Amino acid sequence: MSSRRVLVVGTTPDYVDIIRRRYPGRALFLTDERMRLEASEETPGPEEEVTFDLRDARGSAEALSGHLVRYDIELSGLTCYDDESLILASDLADRWKLPFHSLEAVRTSRSKFHSKRAWLRSGVCCPRSLTARDRDDLETVMDKLGFPLVLKPLTGSGSELVFWCRKREDARKAFRIITRRLANHTDDRMYRSFSPPGRGLDPRQDVVLEEGFTGPEFSCDFVLSGHRAQLVRLSGKILAPEIGTGTALLYYVADMEETGISQRDLEAQLRNSASSMGFEQGIFMADFIVHRGRPYFLEVSARPAGDCLPWLVKASSGIDTLGLALDVAEGRTIFLPKLESHEFLAAFRMFARREGLLQNLANGRLQTDPKVLEVVFYRKPGHRVALPPDDYFSRVLGHVVFRPGDRSRLSEEGACLEELAEVEIAS
């Protein structure tokens, strides 16, 4: 009798390790072979994982097909936790006739320009955006949009190569940095060229310029089903501009009152934001700024949020968003606790402040602080740290989930906790 598993497409080895331990026998992982070679986590059993060069969609499908036959596995669903794997996931879902997002919807959402064009057509509030490929384009766009402006890659993720610019010279400098970095970027899955709707834009050449809005910034996960969006969690962000534009230093459990928007209205906007791009069902994450009393959407992606948020959500509400994605993929009935039942907790992200070789990373006095609920390190001694704009991810060392003592001093409390960790970096 064949076993049934959810196909998890292209996630990182740390997520693979977490999912296979929390939900043994439930998932089949399709993992990029380069990530598996560099992983420090335990290698899954041969029946649990298919490794291949995920830049090769046809070869990946053939490797998966052979694996399913070899181990007598039937796919019960498909999910994805990583932006750069969504297009491949859509292709595989179509090949195996599994419920997932259409290729057109994924391509629209992956483009920071086309997603906003779809939103504006549907009346969803978002910054106006245009693209620039060369210096002349840049000057024209600056004239049209004015300042402040945010410059970012077409298909990037997180805060990588995102710049807040208040004047022309700032924007010109940011444009030079982005275009030079993208031309030689080593992540050829995140910045791989594809054919989005409309005119052909190239993630290696085209830069997105958006209106820069100010206001409190929030992040949320939601489930879309039956023309209804249901919030899974709502988190406030505390940004760290000294570290980089759009870089979240800390996330905390927020309530609807902070946004000034009713849950019903926000869920209606989330539904519209997803459906306007062509999505019909699934689990999503969204980032938005509240500006003049309205949510202005920055990004909606067809996956649950990552980074420290799965740990924060699980500690505050008991919801495991990694497992929730498996449930959604299999069409299981979803029961979510009310937002007001989520405990007020926060997660502080730990960053390396200089380049070099990580020699020591330990809990230190963190383990004795009564506010600390969980410490998660992503790195180990021997890790090489680089800083932006060369690398935005190697500097992230881990996070601390804690129970704040004072809502008004979240940043200070997080910084104090960071000082309790033992971090040594040699030049």
Secondary structure, DSSP 4 states (H G I P E B T S, - for coil): --EEEEEEES--HHHHHHHHHHSTTSEEEEEEHHHHHH--SPPPPTTTEEEE-TT-HHHHHHHHHHHHHHTTEEEEEEE---GGGHHHHHHHHHHHT-S---HHHHHHHH-TTHHHHHHHHTT-----EEEESSHHHHHHHHHHH-SSEEEEESS--TTTT-EEESSHHHHHHHHHHHHHHHHT-S-TTTT-----SSS---TTT-EEEEE---S-EEEEEEEEETTEEEEEEEEEEEE-TTT-TT-EEEEEE--HHHHTS-HHHHHHHHHHHHHTTT--SEEEEEEEEEETTEEEEEEEESS---TTHHHHHHHHHS--HHHHHHHHHTT-------GGGS---EEEEEE--S-EEEEEEE-GGGGG-TTEEEEEE---TTPEE--TTT-SSTTEEEEEEE--S-GGGHHHHHHHHHHHSEEEEE-
